[in-house]
Amino acid sequence: MSVQIARRHFNATEYYRMMDAGILSESDRVELIDGEVIEMSPIGSRHAACVDRLNKLLNRLEDVIVRVQNPIRLDDFSEPQPDITLLQLRTDFYAQGHPTPSDVMLVIEVAESSTEFDRVVKLPLYAESLIPEIWLINLPDERVEIFSSPTHGIYQNSQELRRGDSIASHTISTLVLSVDAVLG
């Protein structure tokens, strides 16, 4: 006998109502993915160091906003919180609402224990939303995986870079970093 489990999907408005009602708090490490409230992995020290390192390296760029672990609204049912997002420059710094896919130039996910989730769940979500470029910093394997050119929910181009290699962004011509600088 099989058992069917009914799932209740939430939209972004309902998600924020849960916060307003105290069901979720700002200290809860959750994100809205395809209508489900997903608990995020704890941030280990190596993960935190990599995000901080990237933040320092990327804040040298002009004409972009560097966001650290803040939401982007992909659609009514998905509001992930990438580790780093590079956004189109806006004078209000998105005070009127979270950035949407058309605002995003590059998403960087740092993965220490969430590599498979980021690759299997988040990557297709970003591709469906036409986010032009994703970097997956795979800490356990010490590599950077680059994905670009989304079409029909799939990134058409992918590349794996290791220590000694350089990362050149497909969407931001002035962004070139060494893998060693990213991994530390």
Order of alpha helices (4+ residues) and beta strands (2+ residues): alpha-beta-beta-alpha-beta-beta-beta-alpha-beta-beta-beta-beta-beta-alpha
